[in-house]
Amino acid sequence: MKKILQYLFEHKTLSKEQAYRVLTDITAGKYNDHEITAFTTVFLMRSITVDELSGFRQALLDQSVSLDFGTYDFVDIVGTGGDGKNTFNISTLACFIVAGTGQKVVKHGNYGATSISGSSNVMEQTGYKFTNDAARLQADLDTANICFLHAPLFHPALKSVAGMRKSLAIRTFFNMLGPLVNPAKPKYQVIGTYNNEMLRIYNYLLQQTSEHFTIVHSLDGYDEISLTGDTKVSTESGDRIYSAIELGKRSVAAKDIEGGNTTEEAARIFMNILNGKGTWSQNAVVLANAALALFTTQKYSSYNDAYLAAVDSLESGKALAVHQKLVK
């Protein structure tokens, strides 16, 4: 690791092959926490390159527990985390709304490394039991239109860095990898990034690896559509800036989408929204993210049609029914 660090400290970057080899060695336990921390710090001081991210991604995918549902016609909605905004679990709620419309969802998530409540925290708090049993996950997809992949069960290699990530409690390149290593390889992806540079890097990578994707970055720093300001949306067709009014029918205040101070509080907010007791602002943000995911599947002729489908899913109780089936 000393040679690698010296190489990087000379302002050099890794090739895809070098990045692949380093991450493979990290997950094999060849380096201690201090060495890994020093290595990850490099990518806090400069932007990761497309080759580096691609090599890291491939290394994790090659070591993951594979899944084959016989189709890739499903969507995942996930953010990088690390935006420091402490919002409620917007992406996870959006997944349930999408599933309530009949669209299959394979949600990949983990415990919060830089936030109070990640997707795995809220799923666990609301009664879901994690599994990597393919038959049970297939049954979840068949009955509820959604299944949840708790990342540690599918990426055992990451166990070697879990403690380091939690103790640092800041975003690292592992946050960047999370949205890219769903072992089910969904056909449609909606990814939120915490800055514009990451949006650009994801775009370059996904142009090479994904059929249909949407990357979002709220210009005031959220890794999702926050409706607190304008949002940059990037797809395989190009980039565009959308206003909060265009995406969510209204603007919201940052304080209105906060996620609480404990995992229990985050879970209460989550279930309140599913039960139709969310505030106007909470509902608007979740619906906007769900609508964009539905529109990404190219099964709706307009964003507004996708938005109306999302509204129906939440207000009719279909999204809640999805959760009830999943945690039965």
Secondary structure, 3 states (H helix, E strand, C coil): CHHHHHHHHCCCCCCHHHHHHHHHHHHCCCCCHHHHHHHHHHHHHCCCCHHHHHHHHHHHHHCCCCCCCCCCCCEEEEECCCCCCCECCHHHHHHHHHHHCCCCEEEEECCCCCCCCCHHHHHHHCCCCCCCCHHHHHHHHHHHCEEEEEHHHHCHHHHHHHHHHHHHCCCCHHHHHHHHCCCCCCCEEEEECCCHHHHHHHHHHHHHHCCEEEEEEECCCCCCCCCCCCEEEEECCEEEEECHHHHHCCCCCHHHHECCCCHHHHHHHHHHHHCCCCCHHHHHHHHHHHHHHHHHCCCCCCHHHHHHHHHHHHHCCHHHHHHHHHCC
